[in-house]
Amino acid sequence: MRQYIFGTGLLSAITGGITLLRGLRNDEPFTWRTALAWLSWGITLALAVGAVVDTRRARRGRNVAGDSPVARKQQKLLKKRLSR
């Protein structure tokens, strides 16, 4: 579980969210740029969580969607799991 939580995608999404939250503490008005930043952060977080889920599925031998970046590595991850 530790390898999923400390993945670079999740860490960067979390630090990006912290940066956005700090920006809210300043008394700046909520503008369209702020809305786009939050939207971008949400998409980044969703992609990072999706990559973690796909990696876990591939390691357990389940099928991964073809559009996932893990799909190409699926056989390698499965072989690694079976060798244990």
C-alpha positions as a LaTeX table, in Angstrom:
\begin{tabular}{lrrr}
\hline
Residue & $x$ (\AA) & $y$ (\AA) & $z$ (\AA) \\
\hline
Met1 & 0.00 & 0.00 & 0.00 \\
Arg2 & 2.92 & 2.29 & 0.73 \\
Gln3 & 4.04 & 2.20 & $-2.91$ \\
Tyr4 & 0.67 & 3.56 & $-4.01$ \\
Ile5 & 0.40 & 6.33 & $-1.45$ \\
Phe6 & 3.91 & 7.63 & $-2.05$ \\
Gly7 & 3.68 & 7.55 & $-5.86$ \\
Thr8 & 4.91 & 10.68 & $-7.58$ \\
Gly9 & 1.57 & 11.35 & $-9.25$ \\
Leu10 & $-0.34$ & 11.38 & $-5.98$ \\
Leu11 & 2.31 & 13.40 & $-4.18$ \\
Ser12 & 2.33 & 16.08 & $-6.87$ \\
Ala13 & $-1.48$ & 16.23 & $-6.89$ \\
Ile14 & $-1.57$ & 16.60 & $-3.11$ \\
Thr15 & 1.06 & 19.33 & $-3.07$ \\
Gly16 & $-0.77$ & 21.13 & $-5.87$ \\
Gly17 & $-3.96$ & 21.03 & $-3.81$ \\
Ile18 & $-2.13$ & 22.40 & $-0.79$ \\
Thr19 & $-0.82$ & 25.27 & $-2.91$ \\
Leu20 & $-4.34$ & 26.05 & $-4.12$ \\
Leu21 & $-5.67$ & 25.97 & $-0.56$ \\
Arg22 & $-2.98$ & 28.42 & 0.54 \\
Gly23 & $-4.04$ & 30.71 & $-2.28$ \\
Leu24 & $-7.58$ & 30.70 & $-0.88$ \\
Arg25 & $-6.37$ & 31.89 & 2.51 \\
Asn26 & $-5.19$ & 35.14 & 0.99 \\
Asp27 & $-8.01$ & 37.58 & 0.55 \\
Glu28 & $-7.87$ & 37.44 & $-3.23$ \\
Pro29 & $-11.10$ & 37.27 & $-5.23$ \\
Phe30 & $-12.16$ & 34.02 & $-6.89$ \\
Thr31 & $-11.52$ & 34.52 & $-10.61$ \\
Trp32 & $-11.78$ & 32.39 & $-13.71$ \\
Arg33 & $-8.08$ & 31.58 & $-13.42$ \\
Thr34 & $-8.65$ & 30.19 & $-9.95$ \\
Ala35 & $-11.55$ & 28.12 & $-11.24$ \\
Leu36 & $-9.38$ & 26.71 & $-14.03$ \\
Ala37 & $-6.62$ & 25.92 & $-11.52$ \\
Trp38 & $-9.06$ & 23.95 & $-9.36$ \\
Leu39 & $-10.42$ & 22.15 & $-12.42$ \\
Ser40 & $-6.90$ & 21.26 & $-13.51$ \\
Trp41 & $-6.09$ & 20.00 & $-10.02$ \\
Gly42 & $-9.22$ & 17.82 & $-10.01$ \\
Ile43 & $-8.28$ & 16.27 & $-13.34$ \\
Thr44 & $-4.71$ & 15.66 & $-12.16$ \\
Leu45 & $-5.93$ & 13.99 & $-8.98$ \\
Ala46 & $-8.38$ & 11.80 & $-10.91$ \\
Leu47 & $-5.64$ & 10.68 & $-13.32$ \\
Ala48 & $-3.24$ & 9.90 & $-10.46$ \\
Val49 & $-5.85$ & 7.83 & $-8.62$ \\
Gly50 & $-6.78$ & 6.08 & $-11.87$ \\
Ala51 & $-3.14$ & 5.14 & $-12.46$ \\
Val52 & $-2.90$ & 3.69 & $-8.97$ \\
Val53 & $-6.07$ & 1.65 & $-9.50$ \\
Asp54 & $-4.87$ & 0.39 & $-12.88$ \\
Thr55 & $-1.48$ & $-0.58$ & $-11.49$ \\
Arg56 & $-3.12$ & $-2.50$ & $-8.66$ \\
Arg57 & $-5.43$ & $-4.29$ & $-11.09$ \\
Ala58 & $-2.53$ & $-5.22$ & $-13.36$ \\
Arg59 & $-0.51$ & $-6.59$ & $-10.45$ \\
Arg60 & $-3.43$ & $-8.75$ & $-9.38$ \\
Gly61 & $-3.85$ & $-10.17$ & $-12.86$ \\
Arg62 & $-7.06$ & $-8.35$ & $-13.78$ \\
Asn63 & $-7.63$ & $-6.69$ & $-17.12$ \\
Val64 & $-6.75$ & $-3.05$ & $-17.51$ \\
Ala65 & $-8.39$ & $-0.71$ & $-20.02$ \\
Gly66 & $-6.47$ & $-0.31$ & $-23.26$ \\
Asp67 & $-6.21$ & 3.47 & $-22.92$ \\
Ser68 & $-4.42$ & 3.20 & $-19.58$ \\
Pro69 & $-0.68$ & 3.91 & $-19.45$ \\
Val70 & $-0.36$ & 0.69 & $-17.44$ \\
Ala71 & $-1.84$ & $-1.44$ & $-20.23$ \\
Arg72 & 1.53 & $-1.84$ & $-21.95$ \\
Lys73 & 3.19 & $-2.90$ & $-18.71$ \\
Gln74 & 0.41 & $-5.30$ & $-17.70$ \\
Gln75 & 2.20 & $-8.49$ & $-18.77$ \\
Lys76 & 5.42 & $-7.41$ & $-17.07$ \\
Leu77 & 3.64 & $-6.66$ & $-13.79$ \\
Leu78 & 1.76 & $-9.95$ & $-13.91$ \\
Lys79 & 4.96 & $-11.89$ & $-14.58$ \\
Lys80 & 6.63 & $-10.12$ & $-11.64$ \\
Arg81 & 3.76 & $-11.09$ & $-9.35$ \\
Leu82 & 3.77 & $-14.71$ & $-10.45$ \\
Ser83 & 7.53 & $-15.02$ & $-9.85$ \\
Arg84 & 7.09 & $-14.29$ & $-6.11$ \\
\hline
\end{tabular}
